[in-house]
Amino acid sequence: MRTFALRQLVLQAPAPVIARALGFHDKTTTRAVVQAGGTWNRYAPSDHAK
């Protein structure tokens, strides 16, 4: 069930965002998005400290 939930999340938001929010490693969420057939292959985070 945990894998299914992670796959659903990475289909809705970029993998790095999900990784940071949930405390996963980036590679874990990137693998999940590939397995789920997601399209978030590019993500440029911005500087929110401004």
mmCIF file of the C-alpha atoms, coordinates in Angstrom:
data_MODEL
# 
_entry.id   MODEL 
# 
loop_
_atom_site.group_PDB 
_atom_site.id 
_atom_site.type_symbol 
_atom_site.label_atom_id 
_atom_site.label_alt_id 
_atom_site.label_comp_id 
_atom_site.label_asym_id 
_atom_site.label_entity_id 
_atom_site.label_seq_id 
_atom_site.pdbx_PDB_ins_code 
_atom_site.Cartn_x 
_atom_site.Cartn_y 
_atom_site.Cartn_z 
_atom_site.occupancy 
_atom_site.B_iso_or_equiv 
_atom_site.pdbx_formal_charge 
_atom_site.auth_seq_id 
_atom_site.auth_comp_id 
_atom_site.auth_asym_id 
_atom_site.auth_atom_id 
_atom_site.pdbx_PDB_model_num 
ATOM 1  C CA . MET A 1 1  ? 0.000  0.000  0.000   1.00 0.00 ? 1  MET A CA 1 
ATOM 2  C CA . ARG A 1 2  ? 2.861  2.411  0.761   1.00 0.00 ? 2  ARG A CA 1 
ATOM 3  C CA . THR A 1 3  ? 4.343  1.952  -2.732  1.00 0.00 ? 3  THR A CA 1 
ATOM 4  C CA . PHE A 1 4  ? 0.987  2.633  -4.361  1.00 0.00 ? 4  PHE A CA 1 
ATOM 5  C CA . ALA A 1 5  ? 0.518  5.820  -2.345  1.00 0.00 ? 5  ALA A CA 1 
ATOM 6  C CA . LEU A 1 6  ? 4.012  7.046  -3.234  1.00 0.00 ? 6  LEU A CA 1 
ATOM 7  C CA . ARG A 1 7  ? 3.390  6.371  -6.927  1.00 0.00 ? 7  ARG A CA 1 
ATOM 8  C CA . GLN A 1 8  ? 0.164  8.336  -6.790  1.00 0.00 ? 8  GLN A CA 1 
ATOM 9  C CA . LEU A 1 9  ? 1.906  11.279 -5.140  1.00 0.00 ? 9  LEU A CA 1 
ATOM 10 C CA . VAL A 1 10 ? 4.733  11.455 -7.679  1.00 0.00 ? 10 VAL A CA 1 
ATOM 11 C CA . LEU A 1 11 ? 2.191  11.524 -10.486 1.00 0.00 ? 11 LEU A CA 1 
ATOM 12 C CA . GLN A 1 12 ? 0.735  14.692 -8.967  1.00 0.00 ? 12 GLN A CA 1 
ATOM 13 C CA . ALA A 1 13 ? 3.920  16.588 -8.068  1.00 0.00 ? 13 ALA A CA 1 
ATOM 14 C CA . PRO A 1 14 ? 7.627  16.517 -8.936  1.00 0.00 ? 14 PRO A CA 1 
ATOM 15 C CA . ALA A 1 15 ? 9.621  13.726 -7.310  1.00 0.00 ? 15 ALA A CA 1 
ATOM 16 C CA . PRO A 1 16 ? 12.070 16.088 -5.528  1.00 0.00 ? 16 PRO A CA 1 
ATOM 17 C CA . VAL A 1 17 ? 9.174  17.923 -3.899  1.00 0.00 ? 17 VAL A CA 1 
ATOM 18 C CA . ILE A 1 18 ? 7.636  14.683 -2.640  1.00 0.00 ? 18 ILE A CA 1 
ATOM 19 C CA . ALA A 1 19 ? 11.037 13.440 -1.449  1.00 0.00 ? 19 ALA A CA 1 
ATOM 20 C CA . ARG A 1 20 ? 11.680 16.572 0.568   1.00 0.00 ? 20 ARG A CA 1 
ATOM 21 C CA . ALA A 1 21 ? 8.171  16.691 2.031   1.00 0.00 ? 21 ALA A CA 1 
ATOM 22 C CA . LEU A 1 22 ? 8.178  13.055 3.135   1.00 0.00 ? 22 LEU A CA 1 
ATOM 23 C CA . GLY A 1 23 ? 11.851 12.629 3.993   1.00 0.00 ? 23 GLY A CA 1 
ATOM 24 C CA . PHE A 1 24 ? 12.604 10.182 1.179   1.00 0.00 ? 24 PHE A CA 1 
ATOM 25 C CA . HIS A 1 25 ? 15.788 10.145 -0.851  1.00 0.00 ? 25 HIS A CA 1 
ATOM 26 C CA . ASP A 1 26 ? 15.465 11.753 -4.298  1.00 0.00 ? 26 ASP A CA 1 
ATOM 27 C CA . LYS A 1 27 ? 16.401 8.486  -6.000  1.00 0.00 ? 27 LYS A CA 1 
ATOM 28 C CA . THR A 1 28 ? 13.529 6.687  -4.282  1.00 0.00 ? 28 THR A CA 1 
ATOM 29 C CA . THR A 1 29 ? 10.901 9.092  -5.551  1.00 0.00 ? 29 THR A CA 1 
ATOM 30 C CA . THR A 1 30 ? 12.511 9.312  -9.000  1.00 0.00 ? 30 THR A CA 1 
ATOM 31 C CA . ARG A 1 31 ? 12.330 5.523  -9.250  1.00 0.00 ? 31 ARG A CA 1 
ATOM 32 C CA . ALA A 1 32 ? 8.676  5.638  -8.201  1.00 0.00 ? 32 ALA A CA 1 
ATOM 33 C CA . VAL A 1 33 ? 7.801  8.195  -10.894 1.00 0.00 ? 33 VAL A CA 1 
ATOM 34 C CA . VAL A 1 34 ? 9.482  6.073  -13.569 1.00 0.00 ? 34 VAL A CA 1 
ATOM 35 C CA . GLN A 1 35 ? 7.623  2.960  -12.394 1.00 0.00 ? 35 GLN A CA 1 
ATOM 36 C CA . ALA A 1 36 ? 4.342  4.848  -12.355 1.00 0.00 ? 36 ALA A CA 1 
ATOM 37 C CA . GLY A 1 37 ? 4.901  6.184  -15.876 1.00 0.00 ? 37 GLY A CA 1 
ATOM 38 C CA . GLY A 1 38 ? 4.949  9.799  -14.765 1.00 0.00 ? 38 GLY A CA 1 
ATOM 39 C CA . THR A 1 39 ? 6.055  12.754 -16.832 1.00 0.00 ? 39 THR A CA 1 
ATOM 40 C CA . TRP A 1 40 ? 7.814  14.870 -14.189 1.00 0.00 ? 40 TRP A CA 1 
ATOM 41 C CA . ASN A 1 41 ? 11.238 14.434 -15.757 1.00 0.00 ? 41 ASN A CA 1 
ATOM 42 C CA . ARG A 1 42 ? 12.405 18.028 -15.273 1.00 0.00 ? 42 ARG A CA 1 
ATOM 43 C CA . TYR A 1 43 ? 11.998 20.245 -12.236 1.00 0.00 ? 43 TYR A CA 1 
ATOM 44 C CA . ALA A 1 44 ? 13.834 23.452 -11.480 1.00 0.00 ? 44 ALA A CA 1 
ATOM 45 C CA . PRO A 1 45 ? 13.309 24.422 -7.855  1.00 0.00 ? 45 PRO A CA 1 
ATOM 46 C CA . SER A 1 46 ? 13.214 28.104 -7.098  1.00 0.00 ? 46 SER A CA 1 
ATOM 47 C CA . ASP A 1 47 ? 14.718 30.003 -4.208  1.00 0.00 ? 47 ASP A CA 1 
ATOM 48 C CA . HIS A 1 48 ? 11.871 30.501 -1.721  1.00 0.00 ? 48 HIS A CA 1 
ATOM 49 C CA . ALA A 1 49 ? 14.100 32.300 0.766   1.00 0.00 ? 49 ALA A CA 1 
ATOM 50 C CA . LYS A 1 50 ? 13.506 35.631 -0.948  1.00 0.00 ? 50 LYS A CA 1 
# 
